[in-house]
Amino acid sequence: MSPPTLKTRARLSEVRYEIRGELARRARELETQGRSLIKLNIGNPGAFGFRAPEHLQRAIADHIAGTDPYTHQQGLPEAREAIAVFHKMRGTPNASPERVFIGNGVSELIDISLRALLNPGDEVLLPSPDYPLWSAATILNDGRPVYYSCDEADGFMPDPEQMESLVSPRTRAIVLINPNNPTGANYPREVLERIVAIAAKHGLLLMCDEIYDGILYDDHVFHPIAPIAGDLPCLSFGGLSKVGGLGGAQWRSARQRRLPPRDGPARRVAPMRQRAGTVRHRTGLAWHRYHHPAMPAGRSPA
Ligand SMILES: Cc1ncc(COP(=O)(O)O)c(C=O)c1O
């Protein structure tokens, strides 16, 4: 007897995820034929020789024994404290541990935040090209992606005028990916200021994916969104996968819920990674989640 075919969610058919989809399959096919490909489809510094610094690796190894219990629902208090201090140093004086939420990577937090924000048919302004998870998470949380252009002819910069022309009564949020994956563009302060002004004028949530904040070309300077946003509702997303070189640790932590309760090491990686994050912050590297005063304190967004 052949196994039954499972029906999946209808909206799944709208999701295109080429970094792991048809294009990636075709690339694998070509590789098996002996072709050598340069892969620009996935941001995976670890696969290109960027190693996690030794002190982060040591922090993970040193804390295996202390990670049996669940952590606080928002993440380890000392990690959140370190992240808040980091944000204060980066120009956000009202950053506090109560507004920091730690998850299994930015991927999970993007999904949770959009789930908490969107009602069916709500619109989210997304960059085109985007990192496809943002589109997927918008669609799978019943929202509608509306794309603003970041064209090569404009140095991959968003045009705030075009962005504002796309705002409708259903628009809920503006998503920025800065520094940008896939284009590599790093947005100047003036562009960010104009986008913040649009969010203020139309009452939109700013969602800024800043996971590449420490990976910049040449003498570029990164401008975090939170100090520019000031009192406006704003989420900034950062993580250990890129600058910290811990993409693989996050992958293991993301799987932890599916493991049997006594499967020790893998289910412990999430809190260990948080300890690594604490160390990373104390040593001046980036990792943060910042939530605005408008968010209820002490509660996860979902
Ligand atoms: C722009 C962007 N945001 C988020 C992620 C995923 O982050 P994490 O590994 O923390 O889930 C990636 C990974 O490639 C990315 O490129």
The ligand as a MOL file (V3000), in Angstrom:
LIG
                    3D

  0  0  0     0  0            999 V3000
M  V30 BEGIN CTAB
M  V30 COUNTS 16 16 0 0 0
M  V30 BEGIN ATOM
M  V30 1 C 19.5310 38.6170 6.4850 0
M  V30 2 C 19.4410 37.3800 7.3140 0
M  V30 3 N 18.6240 37.3590 8.3850 0
M  V30 4 C 18.5300 36.2650 9.1780 0
M  V30 5 C 19.2340 35.1110 8.8990 0
M  V30 6 C 19.0850 33.9040 9.7790 0
M  V30 7 O 19.6380 34.1500 11.0250 0
M  V30 8 P 19.8100 33.0050 12.1220 0
M  V30 9 O 20.9230 32.1160 11.6980 0
M  V30 10 O 20.1290 33.7490 13.3800 0
M  V30 11 O 18.4990 32.2850 12.2120 0
M  V30 12 C 20.0890 35.0820 7.7930 0
M  V30 13 C 20.8620 33.8730 7.4540 0
M  V30 14 O 21.3510 33.6990 6.3760 0
M  V30 15 C 20.2010 36.2460 6.9910 0
M  V30 16 O 20.9960 36.2630 5.9200 0
M  V30 END ATOM
M  V30 BEGIN BOND
M  V30 1 1 1 2
M  V30 2 1 2 3
M  V30 3 2 2 15
M  V30 4 2 3 4
M  V30 5 1 4 5
M  V30 6 1 5 6
M  V30 7 2 5 12
M  V30 8 1 6 7
M  V30 9 1 7 8
M  V30 10 2 8 9
M  V30 11 1 8 10
M  V30 12 1 8 11
M  V30 13 1 12 13
M  V30 14 1 12 15
M  V30 15 2 13 14
M  V30 16 1 15 16
M  V30 END BOND
M  V30 END CTAB
M  END
